[in-house]
Amino acid sequence: MLYDTLIGSQQFTVKIRARGQMTIPSKLRDSLSINQGDMLNIVQIGKGFYLSPKPLKGPELADKFADLMEEKGITLADLLEDLPKIREEIYHERYGNQSS
C-alpha cells in the first residue's frame, strides 16, 4: 500500500461519530504539533480526502489583498481596466511582435 512506502507514514483507523466528528489519535496530534483549537484544512480527492494541519494560504492572502485594495481606494474595476493592455505587453515580451 502507498502509506507503507512513504517515509514517516503511519496508518490510523478512526470512527466518525454522530455529528461527523472524529478523534485524531494523540500520537498523530503530537507528531504534527496539532493542539486543541487549531484549524485544519481538508481537501476532497476523488472518493477520499486529505487532512492537513496547515491551512491553505489562498484565502488569507485574498483577505490581505482586499484590505490593501480598500486601504488604497482601488476597486476591482480599477485593476481590470488595464488588463487588456497588460496582456498585450506580456504577449509581446514573450513572443515578440507577432499579432495575438
C-alpha positions in Angstrom: 0.0 0.0 0.0 1.1 3.6 -0.6 1.3 4.6 3.1 3.8 1.8 3.6 6.2 3.3 1.1 6.2 6.9 2.5 8.9 7.9 4.9 7.4 8.5 8.3 4.0 7.5 7.3 1.5 5.8 9.6 -2.0 4.4 9.3 -4.7 5.1 11.9 -8.3 4.0 12.0 -10.8 6.5 13.3 -14.6 6.4 13.8 -16.9 9.1 12.7 -19.4 10.0 15.5 -23.0 11.2 15.2 -22.2 14.8 14.4 -19.4 14.0 11.9 -16.7 14.3 14.5 -13.6 12.2 14.7 -10.7 12.0 17.1 -7.2 12.3 15.7 -5.1 9.9 17.7 -2.8 11.6 20.2 0.3 10.0 18.7 -0.5 11.7 15.4 -1.5 15.0 17.0 1.7 15.1 19.0 3.9 14.2 16.0 2.3 17.0 13.9 2.0 19.5 16.8 -1.8 19.8 16.5 -3.3 21.4 19.5 -6.9 22.0 20.7 -8.4 24.8 18.7 -6.1 24.5 15.7 -7.6 24.9 12.3 -7.1 22.1 9.8 -7.5 22.0 6.1 -9.5 19.2 4.4 -9.5 18.6 0.7 -11.6 16.1 -1.1 -9.7 14.0 -3.6 -12.0 11.7 -5.5 -13.7 9.4 -3.0 -11.2 10.2 -0.3 -9.8 13.3 1.5 -6.6 14.8 2.6 -6.5 16.4 6.1 -3.7 18.8 6.7 -2.6 20.7 9.8 -1.6 23.6 7.7 -4.5 25.6 6.3 -4.3 26.9 2.7 -2.8 30.4 2.4 -5.1 31.4 -0.5 -8.0 32.7 1.5 -5.7 34.6 3.9 -3.8 36.2 1.0 -7.0 37.2 -0.7 -8.2 38.9 2.5 -4.9 40.8 2.9 -5.1 41.8 -0.8 -8.7 43.0 -0.4 -7.8 45.0 2.7 -4.9 46.6 0.9 -7.1 47.5 -2.1 -9.7 49.1 0.3 -6.9 51.0 2.1 -5.6 52.4 -1.2 -9.1 53.1 -2.6 -8.6 50.6 -5.5 -11.6 48.8 -6.9 -11.7 45.6 -8.9 -12.8 47.7 -11.9 -9.6 49.7 -11.5 -7.5 46.5 -11.6 -9.3 45.2 -14.7 -9.2 48.5 -16.6 -5.6 48.0 -17.9 -5.8 44.2 -18.1 -6.0 44.0 -22.0 -3.1 46.4 -22.3 -1.0 44.4 -19.8 -1.8 41.1 -21.5 -0.7 42.5 -24.8 2.6 43.8 -23.3 3.3 40.4 -21.8 2.4 38.6 -25.1 4.9 40.9 -27.0 7.5 40.4 -24.3 7.3 36.6 -24.6 6.6 36.2 -28.3 7.9 39.3 -29.9 5.9 41.4 -32.3 3.7 38.6 -33.6 0.0 39.5 -33.6 -2.0 38.0 -30.8 
